[in-house]
């Protein structure tokens, strides 16, 4: 379910970046995609550098609320939780890939 913002988006780009903007969201989606569309919390914590547990938990909740991630909880001890992309989340992957390619190109230019 997409969360309701108190201020309506001014355009489609505003709407989109409210869902995937920020420091970690696109990377979380990308890493889950690259791991056969399933990752556990601990795996994400190891992959994403410089993120606190609180921030990772908050970001995962926002992605789930926005309908981009599925969260599956297994009834076992210790608890096991897996995250996977929804169909809507999968639709973003080509765009995240394109942005990554642009970023690599810019980094190469700067290193010359």
N, CA, C and O atoms as CSV, one atom per row, in Angstrom:
chain,resi,resn,atom,element,x,y,z
A,1,UNK,N,N,0.837,-1.174,0.000
A,1,UNK,CA,C,0.000,0.000,0.000
A,1,UNK,C,C,0.885,1.241,0.000
A,1,UNK,O,O,1.838,1.327,0.774
A,2,UNK,N,N,0.580,2.175,-0.843
A,2,UNK,CA,C,1.351,3.410,-0.940
A,2,UNK,C,C,0.919,4.347,0.169
A,2,UNK,O,O,-0.266,4.623,0.354
A,3,UNK,N,N,1.911,4.829,0.901
A,3,UNK,CA,C,1.597,5.737,2.001
A,3,UNK,C,C,1.110,7.073,1.470
A,3,UNK,O,O,1.494,7.512,0.386
A,4,UNK,N,N,0.286,7.686,2.231
A,4,UNK,CA,C,-0.271,8.971,1.845
A,4,UNK,C,C,0.559,10.090,2.465
A,4,UNK,O,O,0.678,10.185,3.686
A,5,UNK,N,N,1.126,10.927,1.617
A,5,UNK,CA,C,1.880,12.077,2.095
A,5,UNK,C,C,0.900,13.191,2.446
A,5,UNK,O,O,-0.199,13.267,1.898
A,6,UNK,N,N,1.310,14.036,3.353
A,6,UNK,CA,C,0.442,15.145,3.727
A,6,UNK,C,C,0.384,16.195,2.626
A,6,UNK,O,O,-0.618,16.896,2.487
A,7,UNK,N,N,1.456,16.306,1.840
A,7,UNK,CA,C,1.486,17.259,0.722
A,7,UNK,C,C,1.459,16.454,-0.572
A,7,UNK,O,O,2.337,15.620,-0.794
A,8,UNK,N,N,0.475,16.687,-1.423
A,8,UNK,CA,C,0.407,15.910,-2.669
A,8,UNK,C,C,1.612,16.185,-3.567
A,8,UNK,O,O,2.159,17.288,-3.548
A,9,UNK,N,N,2.032,15.189,-4.356
A,9,UNK,CA,C,3.169,15.411,-5.262
A,9,UNK,C,C,2.834,16.472,-6.306
A,9,UNK,O,O,1.693,16.592,-6.751
A,10,UNK,N,N,3.847,17.231,-6.681
A,10,UNK,CA,C,3.627,18.288,-7.664
A,10,UNK,C,C,3.721,17.768,-9.088
A,10,UNK,O,O,3.220,18.399,-10.018
A,11,UNK,N,N,4.369,16.606,-9.261
A,11,UNK,CA,C,4.487,16.003,-10.587
A,11,UNK,C,C,4.866,14.526,-10.420
A,11,UNK,O,O,5.080,14.048,-9.306
A,12,UNK,N,N,4.943,13.829,-11.530
A,12,UNK,CA,C,5.264,12.401,-11.495
A,12,UNK,C,C,6.673,12.144,-10.956
A,12,UNK,O,O,6.893,11.161,-10.248
A,13,UNK,N,N,7.625,13.018,-11.284
A,13,UNK,CA,C,8.984,12.846,-10.758
A,13,UNK,C,C,9.014,13.021,-9.244
A,13,UNK,O,O,9.700,12.273,-8.548
A,14,UNK,N,N,8.294,13.975,-8.743
A,14,UNK,CA,C,8.196,14.182,-7.295
A,14,UNK,C,C,7.623,12.928,-6.637
A,14,UNK,O,O,8.130,12.465,-5.615
A,15,UNK,N,N,6.568,12.390,-7.230
A,15,UNK,CA,C,5.956,11.169,-6.706
A,15,UNK,C,C,6.973,10.020,-6.671
A,15,UNK,O,O,7.115,9.336,-5.658
A,16,UNK,N,N,7.676,9.819,-7.788
A,16,UNK,CA,C,8.636,8.716,-7.886
A,16,UNK,C,C,9.774,8.867,-6.894
A,16,UNK,O,O,10.131,7.906,-6.212
A,17,UNK,N,N,10.347,10.053,-6.803
A,17,UNK,CA,C,11.492,10.228,-5.913
A,17,UNK,C,C,11.101,10.199,-4.440
A,17,UNK,O,O,11.947,9.935,-3.587
A,18,UNK,N,N,9.857,10.462,-4.132
A,18,UNK,CA,C,9.406,10.262,-2.751
A,18,UNK,C,C,9.438,8.779,-2.394
A,18,UNK,O,O,9.625,8.425,-1.230
A,19,UNK,N,N,9.259,7.919,-3.382
A,19,UNK,CA,C,9.239,6.475,-3.145
A,19,UNK,C,C,10.633,5.870,-3.152
A,19,UNK,O,O,10.909,4.975,-2.353
A,20,UNK,N,N,11.533,6.334,-4.040
A,20,UNK,CA,C,12.846,5.688,-4.158
A,20,UNK,C,C,14.008,6.628,-3.875
A,20,UNK,O,O,15.166,6.217,-3.961
A,21,UNK,N,N,13.721,7.885,-3.537
A,21,UNK,CA,C,14.790,8.825,-3.253
A,21,UNK,C,C,15.463,8.489,-1.934
A,21,UNK,O,O,15.023,7.602,-1.202
A,22,UNK,N,N,16.506,9.190,-1.651
A,22,UNK,CA,C,17.228,8.947,-0.413
A,22,UNK,C,C,18.495,8.166,-0.669
A,22,UNK,O,O,18.792,7.768,-1.795
A,23,UNK,N,N,19.222,7.961,0.391
A,23,UNK,CA,C,20.556,7.386,0.294
A,23,UNK,C,C,20.560,5.878,0.055
A,23,UNK,O,O,21.500,5.364,-0.550
A,24,UNK,N,N,19.547,5.163,0.509
A,24,UNK,CA,C,19.640,3.705,0.536
A,24,UNK,C,C,18.597,2.945,-0.278
A,24,UNK,O,O,18.834,1.788,-0.624
A,25,UNK,N,N,17.475,3.536,-0.590
A,25,UNK,CA,C,16.361,2.785,-1.164
A,25,UNK,C,C,16.706,2.101,-2.483
A,25,UNK,O,O,16.448,0.908,-2.639
A,26,UNK,N,N,17.274,2.820,-3.417
A,26,UNK,CA,C,17.591,2.224,-4.719
A,26,UNK,C,C,18.611,1.102,-4.557
A,26,UNK,O,O,18.515,0.075,-5.229
A,27,UNK,N,N,19.587,1.290,-3.672
A,27,UNK,CA,C,20.590,0.233,-3.460
A,27,UNK,C,C,19.958,-1.008,-2.860
A,27,UNK,O,O,20.312,-2.123,-3.244
A,28,UNK,N,N,19.035,-0.841,-1.929
A,28,UNK,CA,C,18.356,-1.998,-1.338
A,28,UNK,C,C,17.611,-2.761,-2.421
A,28,UNK,O,O,17.723,-3.984,-2.503
A,29,UNK,N,N,16.857,-2.062,-3.250
A,29,UNK,CA,C,16.133,-2.722,-4.340
A,29,UNK,C,C,17.094,-3.448,-5.282
A,29,UNK,O,O,16.831,-4.578,-5.694
A,30,UNK,N,N,18.201,-2.800,-5.618
A,30,UNK,CA,C,19.180,-3.383,-6.536
A,30,UNK,C,C,19.814,-4.642,-5.940
A,30,UNK,O,O,19.910,-5.668,-6.614
A,31,UNK,N,N,20.243,-4.568,-4.683
A,31,UNK,CA,C,20.884,-5.728,-4.058
A,31,UNK,C,C,19.931,-6.912,-3.956
A,31,UNK,O,O,20.342,-8.050,-4.181
A,32,UNK,N,N,18.679,-6.670,-3.625
A,32,UNK,CA,C,17.703,-7.757,-3.549
A,32,UNK,C,C,17.515,-8.377,-4.937
A,32,UNK,O,O,17.462,-9.599,-5.069
A,33,UNK,N,N,17.417,-7.547,-5.953
A,33,UNK,CA,C,17.278,-8.039,-7.324
A,33,UNK,C,C,18.468,-8.915,-7.711
A,33,UNK,O,O,18.287,-9.989,-8.284
A,34,UNK,N,N,19.664,-8.469,-7.406
A,34,UNK,CA,C,20.879,-9.194,-7.785
A,34,UNK,C,C,21.039,-10.509,-7.027
A,34,UNK,O,O,21.779,-11.383,-7.481
A,35,UNK,N,N,20.383,-10.673,-5.912
A,35,UNK,CA,C,20.461,-11.909,-5.129
A,35,UNK,C,C,19.248,-12.793,-5.411
A,35,UNK,O,O,18.645,-13.333,-4.483
A,36,UNK,N,N,18.895,-12.942,-6.659
A,36,UNK,CA,C,17.759,-13.776,-7.074
A,36,UNK,C,C,16.464,-13.349,-6.403
A,36,UNK,O,O,15.601,-14.179,-6.118
A,37,UNK,N,N,16.333,-12.058,-6.154
A,37,UNK,CA,C,15.121,-11.439,-5.635
A,37,UNK,C,C,14.748,-11.885,-4.222
A,37,UNK,O,O,13.575,-11.814,-3.854
A,38,UNK,N,N,15.695,-12.336,-3.434
A,38,UNK,CA,C,15.419,-12.661,-2.031
A,38,UNK,C,C,16.665,-12.343,-1.204
A,38,UNK,O,O,17.768,-12.785,-1.528
A,39,UNK,N,N,16.474,-11.574,-0.139
A,39,UNK,CA,C,17.567,-11.294,0.791
A,39,UNK,C,C,17.017,-11.220,2.199
A,39,UNK,O,O,15.877,-10.816,2.424
A,40,UNK,N,N,17.852,-11.619,3.137
A,40,UNK,CA,C,17.499,-11.512,4.539
A,40,UNK,C,C,18.073,-10.212,5.095
A,40,UNK,O,O,18.981,-9.612,4.520
A,41,UNK,N,N,17.520,-9.802,6.222
A,41,UNK,CA,C,17.918,-8.543,6.863
A,41,UNK,C,C,19.429,-8.496,7.084
A,41,UNK,O,O,20.075,-7.507,6.740
A,42,UNK,N,N,19.992,-9.554,7.652
A,42,UNK,CA,C,21.426,-9.583,7.953
A,42,UNK,C,C,22.289,-9.441,6.710
A,42,UNK,O,O,23.344,-8.808,6.752
A,43,UNK,N,N,21.843,-10.031,5.600
A,43,UNK,CA,C,22.582,-9.911,4.343
A,43,UNK,C,C,22.575,-8.459,3.858
A,43,UNK,O,O,23.592,-7.944,3.396
A,44,UNK,N,N,21.422,-7.815,3.968
A,44,UNK,CA,C,21.329,-6.407,3.571
A,44,UNK,C,C,22.211,-5.538,4.448
A,44,UNK,O,O,22.884,-4.634,3.953
A,45,UNK,N,N,22.212,-5.805,5.735
A,45,UNK,CA,C,23.019,-5.020,6.685
A,45,UNK,C,C,24.500,-5.115,6.326
A,45,UNK,O,O,25.226,-4.126,6.427
A,46,UNK,N,N,24.950,-6.292,5.911
A,46,UNK,CA,C,26.353,-6.472,5.525
A,46,UNK,C,C,26.675,-5.763,4.208
A,46,UNK,O,O,27.762,-5.209,4.048
A,47,UNK,N,N,25.734,-5.780,3.275
A,47,UNK,CA,C,25.974,-5.196,1.947
A,47,UNK,C,C,25.985,-3.673,1.941
A,47,UNK,O,O,26.776,-3.054,1.229
A,48,UNK,N,N,25.109,-3.075,2.732
A,48,UNK,CA,C,24.956,-1.628,2.684
A,48,UNK,C,C,25.844,-1.004,3.752
A,48,UNK,O,O,25.580,-1.104,4.950
A,49,UNK,N,N,26.878,-0.373,3.290
A,49,UNK,CA,C,27.828,0.245,4.209
A,49,UNK,C,C,27.242,1.523,4.794
A,49,UNK,O,O,26.428,2.203,4.169
A,50,UNK,N,N,27.673,1.823,5.993
A,50,UNK,CA,C,27.307,3.074,6.664
A,50,UNK,C,C,25.803,3.250,6.862
A,50,UNK,O,O,25.282,4.353,6.693
A,51,UNK,N,N,25.105,2.176,7.217
A,51,UNK,CA,C,23.692,2.289,7.551
A,51,UNK,C,C,23.500,1.688,8.942
A,51,UNK,O,O,24.028,0.622,9.256
A,52,UNK,N,N,22.743,2.389,9.751
A,52,UNK,CA,C,22.456,1.866,11.085
A,52,UNK,C,C,21.312,0.855,10.988
A,52,UNK,O,O,20.558,0.850,10.015
A,53,UNK,N,N,21.196,0.023,11.981
A,53,UNK,CA,C,20.091,-0.941,12.022
A,53,UNK,C,C,18.751,-0.219,12.008
A,53,UNK,O,O,17.810,-0.650,11.341
A,54,UNK,N,N,18.671,0.881,12.748
A,54,UNK,CA,C,17.427,1.655,12.799
A,54,UNK,C,C,17.058,2.189,11.416
A,54,UNK,O,O,15.899,2.109,11.007
A,55,UNK,N,N,18.037,2.731,10.700
A,55,UNK,CA,C,17.776,3.295,9.370
A,55,UNK,C,C,17.408,2.199,8.373
A,55,UNK,O,O,16.521,2.394,7.541
A,56,UNK,N,N,18.079,1.047,8.447
A,56,UNK,CA,C,17.745,-0.052,7.546
A,56,UNK,C,C,16.314,-0.523,7.791
A,56,UNK,O,O,15.551,-0.720,6.846
A,57,UNK,N,N,15.958,-0.700,9.048
A,57,UNK,CA,C,14.602,-1.132,9.392
A,57,UNK,C,C,13.577,-0.128,8.886
A,57,UNK,O,O,12.570,-0.517,8.295
A,58,UNK,N,N,13.820,1.155,9.109
A,58,UNK,CA,C,12.898,2.203,8.667
A,58,UNK,C,C,12.766,2.215,7.149
A,58,UNK,O,O,11.660,2.333,6.622
A,59,UNK,N,N,13.872,2.095,6.456
A,59,UNK,CA,C,13.854,2.126,4.996
A,59,UNK,C,C,13.125,0.910,4.428
A,59,UNK,O,O,12.355,1.035,3.475
A,60,UNK,N,N,13.367,-0.265,5.012
A,60,UNK,CA,C,12.664,-1.466,4.562
A,60,UNK,C,C,11.160,-1.324,4.775
A,60,UNK,O,O,10.373,-1.731,3.920
A,61,UNK,N,N,10.760,-0.753,5.902
A,61,UNK,CA,C,9.332,-0.535,6.164
A,61,UNK,C,C,8.714,0.410,5.138
A,61,UNK,O,O,7.609,0.172,4.650
A,62,UNK,N,N,9.437,1.482,4.814
A,62,UNK,CA,C,8.925,2.439,3.823
A,62,UNK,C,C,8.778,1.784,2.458
A,62,UNK,O,O,7.778,2.000,1.773
A,63,UNK,N,N,9.765,0.984,2.054
A,63,UNK,CA,C,9.686,0.301,0.764
A,63,UNK,C,C,8.527,-0.692,0.736
A,63,UNK,O,O,7.863,-0.862,-0.286
A,64,UNK,N,N,8.298,-1.341,1.874
A,64,UNK,CA,C,7.165,-2.268,1.967
A,64,UNK,C,C,5.842,-1.501,1.910
A,64,UNK,O,O,4.924,-1.907,1.197
A,65,UNK,N,N,5.741,-0.404,2.650
A,65,UNK,CA,C,4.517,0.414,2.643
A,65,UNK,C,C,4.215,0.967,1.251
A,65,UNK,O,O,3.053,1.118,0.872
A,66,UNK,N,N,5.265,1.263,0.499
A,66,UNK,CA,C,5.094,1.806,-0.842
A,66,UNK,C,C,4.827,0.726,-1.888
A,66,UNK,O,O,4.684,1.027,-3.073
A,67,UNK,N,N,4.761,-0.516,-1.453
A,67,UNK,CA,C,4.436,-1.597,-2.373
A,67,UNK,C,C,5.588,-2.041,-3.258
A,67,UNK,O,O,5.364,-2.651,-4.304
A,68,UNK,N,N,6.825,-1.743,-2.853
A,68,UNK,CA,C,7.986,-2.114,-3.654
A,68,UNK,C,C,8.656,-3.390,-3.155
A,68,UNK,O,O,9.359,-4.057,-3.913
A,69,UNK,N,N,8.444,-3.732,-1.892
A,69,UNK,CA,C,9.032,-4.930,-1.282
A,69,UNK,C,C,7.966,-5.794,-0.639
A,69,UNK,O,O,6.956,-5.303,-0.134
A,70,UNK,N,N,8.216,-7.096,-0.669
A,70,UNK,CA,C,7.453,-8.052,0.117
A,70,UNK,C,C,8.300,-8.439,1.319
A,70,UNK,O,O,9.524,-8.529,1.219
A,71,UNK,N,N,7.661,-8.664,2.436
A,71,UNK,CA,C,8.351,-9.109,3.658
A,71,UNK,C,C,7.701,-10.415,4.082
A,71,UNK,O,O,6.498,-10.466,4.340
A,72,UNK,N,N,8.506,-11.471,4.151
A,72,UNK,CA,C,7.996,-12.786,4.541
A,72,UNK,C,C,8.669,-13.195,5.852
A,72,UNK,O,O,9.894,-13.281,5.939
A,73,UNK,N,N,7.839,-13.443,6.866
A,73,UNK,CA,C,8.331,-13.826,8.185
A,73,UNK,C,C,8.082,-15.322,8.370
A,73,UNK,O,O,6.972,-15.811,8.162
A,74,UNK,N,N,9.134,-16.037,8.764
A,74,UNK,CA,C,9.027,-17.468,9.037
A,74,UNK,C,C,8.881,-17.666,10.540
A,74,UNK,O,O,9.582,-17.029,11.326
A,75,UNK,N,N,7.980,-18.541,10.931
A,75,UNK,CA,C,7.744,-18.830,12.350
A,75,UNK,C,C,8.773,-19.845,12.824
A,75,UNK,O,O,8.520,-21.050,12.829
A,76,UNK,N,N,9.921,-19.347,13.217
A,76,UNK,CA,C,10.987,-20.209,13.715
A,76,UNK,C,C,11.866,-19.425,14.677
A,76,UNK,O,O,11.784,-18.199,14.755
A,77,UNK,N,N,12.703,-20.141,15.402
A,77,UNK,CA,C,13.654,-19.514,16.315
A,77,UNK,C,C,15.040,-19.928,15.871
A,77,UNK,O,O,15.299,-21.126,15.755
A,78,UNK,N,N,15.960,-18.979,15.612
A,78,UNK,CA,C,15.739,-17.531,15.653
A,78,UNK,C,C,14.849,-17.075,14.495
A,78,UNK,O,O,14.718,-17.773,13.489
A,79,UNK,N,N,14.241,-15.899,14.647
A,79,UNK,CA,C,13.338,-15.411,13.602
A,79,UNK,C,C,14.048,-15.286,12.254
A,79,UNK,O,O,15.223,-14.924,12.189
A,80,UNK,N,N,13.336,-15.585,11.205
A,80,UNK,CA,C,13.859,-15.463,9.840
A,80,UNK,C,C,12.895,-14.590,9.051
A,80,UNK,O,O,11.694,-14.858,9.000
A,81,UNK,N,N,13.435,-13.539,8.434
A,81,UNK,CA,C,12.638,-12.634,7.615
A,81,UNK,C,C,13.345,-12.491,6.274
A,81,UNK,O,O,14.551,-12.250,6.215
A,82,UNK,N,N,12.582,-12.643,5.203
A,82,UNK,CA,C,13.125,-12.467,3.862
A,82,UNK,C,C,12.397,-11.328,3.158
A,82,UNK,O,O,11.196,-11.123,3.339
A,83,UNK,N,N,13.152,-10.599,2.358
A,83,UNK,CA,C,12.602,-9.505,1.569
A,83,UNK,C,C,12.753,-9.842,0.092
A,83,UNK,O,O,13.778,-10.374,-0.333
A,84,UNK,N,N,11.729,-9.529,-0.676
A,84,UNK,CA,C,11.763,-9.730,-2.124
A,84,UNK,C,C,11.039,-8.563,-2.790
A,84,UNK,O,O,10.245,-7.862,-2.163
A,85,UNK,N,N,11.328,-8.376,-4.061
A,85,UNK,CA,C,10.701,-7.289,-4.797
A,85,UNK,C,C,9.298,-7.677,-5.232
A,85,UNK,O,O,9.043,-8.821,-5.608
A,86,UNK,N,N,8.404,-6.719,-5.177
A,86,UNK,CA,C,7.072,-6.904,-5.748
A,86,UNK,C,C,7.181,-6.681,-7.255
A,86,UNK,O,O,8.243,-6.318,-7.762
A,87,UNK,N,N,6.102,-6.895,-7.946
A,87,UNK,CA,C,6.073,-6.615,-9.385
A,87,UNK,C,C,6.379,-5.137,-9.636
A,87,UNK,O,O,7.105,-4.797,-10.570
A,88,UNK,N,N,5.832,-4.284,-8.814
A,88,UNK,CA,C,6.096,-2.842,-8.945
A,88,UNK,C,C,7.570,-2.536,-8.694
A,88,UNK,O,O,8.165,-1.723,-9.401
A,89,UNK,N,N,8.153,-3.177,-7.701
A,89,UNK,CA,C,9.576,-3.000,-7.425
A,89,UNK,C,C,10.435,-3.467,-8.594
A,89,UNK,O,O,11.430,-2.830,-8.938
A,90,UNK,N,N,10.042,-4.587,-9.202
A,90,UNK,CA,C,10.791,-5.112,-10.360
A,90,UNK,C,C,10.742,-4.138,-11.536
A,90,UNK,O,O,11.693,-4.062,-12.315
A,91,UNK,N,N,9.651,-3.398,-11.670
A,91,UNK,CA,C,9.536,-2.431,-12.767
A,91,UNK,C,C,10.580,-1.329,-12.658
A,91,UNK,O,O,10.923,-0.705,-13.663
A,92,UNK,N,N,11.087,-1.080,-11.465
A,92,UNK,CA,C,12.091,-0.027,-11.261
A,92,UNK,C,C,13.503,-0.458,-11.639
A,92,UNK,O,O,14.355,0.394,-11.892
A,93,UNK,N,N,13.768,-1.749,-11.683
A,93,UNK,CA,C,15.130,-2.247,-11.870
A,93,UNK,C,C,15.808,-1.720,-13.137
A,93,UNK,O,O,16.965,-1.309,-13.050
A,94,UNK,N,N,15.160,-1.705,-14.310
A,94,UNK,CA,C,15.854,-1.162,-15.491
A,94,UNK,C,C,16.275,0.300,-15.310
A,94,UNK,O,O,17.307,0.719,-15.835
A,95,UNK,N,N,15.487,1.067,-14.578
A,95,UNK,CA,C,15.816,2.479,-14.366
A,95,UNK,C,C,16.975,2.628,-13.382
A,95,UNK,O,O,17.851,3.474,-13.565
A,96,UNK,N,N,16.970,1.802,-12.340
A,96,UNK,CA,C,18.079,1.820,-11.374
A,96,UNK,C,C,19.365,1.393,-12.074
A,96,UNK,O,O,20.427,1.961,-11.821
A,97,UNK,N,N,19.276,0.400,-12.948
A,97,UNK,CA,C,20.436,-0.051,-13.716
A,97,UNK,C,C,20.959,1.075,-14.600
A,97,UNK,O,O,22.169,1.279,-14.698
A,98,UNK,N,N,20.060,1.798,-15.238
A,98,UNK,CA,C,20.460,2.905,-16.111
A,98,UNK,C,C,21.151,4.017,-15.305
A,98,UNK,O,O,22.159,4.571,-15.743
A,99,UNK,N,N,20.612,4.331,-14.148
A,99,UNK,CA,C,21.232,5.349,-13.287
A,99,UNK,C,C,22.618,4.883,-12.836
A,99,UNK,O,O,23.557,5.677,-12.775
A,100,UNK,N,N,22.740,3.588,-12.521
A,100,UNK,CA,C,24.044,3.034,-12.135
A,100,UNK,C,C,25.059,3.149,-13.255
A,100,UNK,O,O,26.221,3.474,-13.010
A,101,UNK,N,N,24.629,2.883,-14.491
A,101,UNK,CA,C,25.527,3.004,-15.643
A,101,UNK,C,C,25.974,4.454,-15.817
A,101,UNK,O,O,27.142,4.725,-16.095
A,102,UNK,N,N,25.046,5.368,-15.654
A,102,UNK,CA,C,25.393,6.791,-15.739
A,102,UNK,C,C,26.407,7.143,-14.650
A,102,UNK,O,O,27.384,7.843,-14.915
A,103,UNK,N,N,26.180,6.662,-13.432
A,103,UNK,CA,C,27.096,6.936,-12.325
A,103,UNK,C,C,28.494,6.395,-12.577
A,103,UNK,O,O,29.482,7.071,-12.292
A,104,UNK,N,N,28.586,5.169,-13.114
A,104,UNK,CA,C,29.901,4.591,-13.435
A,104,UNK,C,C,30.620,5.444,-14.470
A,104,UNK,O,O,31.820,5.691,-14.349
A,105,UNK,N,N,29.893,5.896,-15.483
A,105,UNK,CA,C,30.483,6.727,-16.532
A,105,UNK,C,C,31.024,8.030,-15.948
A,105,UNK,O,O,32.121,8.463,-16.301
A,106,UNK,N,N,30.261,8.649,-15.061
A,106,UNK,CA,C,30.698,9.909,-14.449
A,106,UNK,C,C,31.902,9.694,-13.548
A,106,UNK,O,O,32.808,10.527,-13.514
A,107,UNK,N,N,31.923,8.574,-12.810
A,107,UNK,CA,C,33.065,8.264,-11.940
A,107,UNK,C,C,34.337,8.052,-12.759
A,107,UNK,O,O,35.423,8.461,-12.350
A,108,UNK,N,N,34.189,7.403,-13.930
A,108,UNK,CA,C,35.341,7.203,-14.802
A,108,UNK,C,C,35.873,8.535,-15.323
A,108,UNK,O,O,37.086,8.734,-15.395
A,109,UNK,N,N,34.978,9.439,-15.684
A,109,UNK,CA,C,35.390,10.759,-16.156
A,109,UNK,C,C,36.171,11.501,-15.078
A,109,UNK,O,O,37.184,12.137,-15.366
A,110,UNK,N,N,35.701,11.419,-13.847
A,110,UNK,CA,C,36.346,12.131,-12.745
A,110,UNK,C,C,37.705,11.541,-12.389
A,110,UNK,O,O,38.577,12.253,-11.892
A,111,UNK,N,N,37.893,10.249,-12.638
A,111,UNK,CA,C,39.150,9.613,-12.265
A,111,UNK,C,C,40.239,9.831,-13.314
A,111,UNK,O,O,41.389,9.453,-13.093
A,112,UNK,N,N,39.892,10.431,-14.445
A,112,UNK,CA,C,40.881,10.657,-15.503
A,112,UNK,C,C,41.643,11.932,-15.300
A,112,UNK,O,O,42.512,12.266,-16.105
